[in-house]
Amino acid sequence: MLRVFANILIAVIALWALAAALAAMLDVTVYFPWVISHDGEIPPHRLAAIRVGVLLTFAYFGFLHLFGKSIQLYPINFLTTFLFYLVLGGTIVFYRYQVPLSEYWLSAFWGFVCLMTYIASRPLVRDYFKKKK
């Protein structure tokens, strides 16, 4: 049941991302959740949070590769890793920018989504009890 909810949440956010990307190609700026910026500006603390999340994710996978720990990942595993670093880096950026407390809901929301992607990426419990051939 929780896995189904997680997959529905991932589908909704993927559709939002697609819509926001298409809007950007049409010169309309949309940022989360459905804020349309008429002047094309996204708040600097949100841009910095995304930038830090991307950079930390790149650093994580770069160091894994350099230390010989390269592994194949499913897309959901990459998404979970990125969301983890987005929440971690974004929360620190929000603190450094001294944003209003009301902006921290974004970190809480993406933390929840990260948890849901983690749950969606785990093998089902019943898989542990199958006979190995």
N, C-alpha and C positions, 0 to 999 in steps of 0.2 A: 504494500500500500504506500509506504513512504517512498519507495523507488519510483512508483508511478507518479506521485506528486512531484518528485525531483525532476523526472523527465518532462512533465508538463511545464514546470517552471523554466527549465532549460529551453524548451521549444518557444515559450512566450518571449523570453529574453533574446533568443536568436532572431525571432521575427522582428522584435523592436530594433535590434542592431541592423538588420537588413533595411528596414524602413528608414532609420536614421542615416544609413549610408546612401541610400537612394536620394533622400532629401538633400544631403550634402552635395551630391552630383548635380542637383537642380538648383544649387546656390541657396538652400534653406538650411539654416543651422538649428539643429535639434539636439538638446542634451538632456540627460536623464532627469526625471522620468519622461515627460513630454513637454519640456520647456522649449518654445520656439523663440530663438533670439532674432529680433528684427534688425539688430545692428551687426549680426554675425559674430558677436563676442560670446565666448564661454568664460565663466569666472576663472581667473588665473589659478586659484587653489585647486580647482578640478582638473585643469590641464596639467598642473604640476603633479598631482596624484597619479594620473594616468601615465605620465612620463616616467615617474619613479617606479611604478609597477612594471612597466615594460623593461626598464633598465635592470631592475633587480631580477626579473625573469630571465633576461638575456645573460646576466652575470651567473645566475644559478646553472643554467644549461651549459654555458661556456666553461665554467669550472668543472662540472661533471665530465665534460668531454676531455678537458686537459688532464684530469686525474684518472682517465681510463674507465670511467664509470658510465659510459654511454649506454643507454638502453633504448629500446623501441617503446614508444608511448602511444596510447590511443589518444585521439583528440580530446576526450574528456579529461584525461590526466594532465594534458597541457593546460586546459582551461582551469582546472583546479589549482594548478601551480600558479598560473597568472593571477587568479582571483586572490589566492593567499597573499602574494606579494603586493597586489593592489590594495588590499585591506591593511596590511602591515605598513607599507609606505604611505598610503593615503592618510591613514590616521596620524602618522607623524607629521606629514605635510599640513594637514588641517590644524594640528596643534601649533606648528611653527608659524602659520599664517594667521593664527588667532581668529579663526572663523567662529561665527556664533555656534553655540551648542546645537542648534537646530540642524546644522549641516552634517553633524556626526551620524545622522540616521543613514547616510549613504554608506559609511563604513559598516554599520550594523547590517544593513540590507545586503551588501556584497559579501559580508562574512556569512550570512545565512545562505546566500546562493552558493558560496564556496563549500559550505557544509553539505548542501544538497548535491552538488556535483561530486563531492567525495562519496556520498552515499550511493549515487547513481553509478559510480565507477567500481564499486566493490563487487566481488563475485557474490552470487546468491548463496545463502547459507546451505541450501540443499546441495550445492556443488561439492561441498566438503565431504559429504557422505556417499558420493558415488564411487563405485568400484573403479579402480584404475586398471586399464588393460595393458 
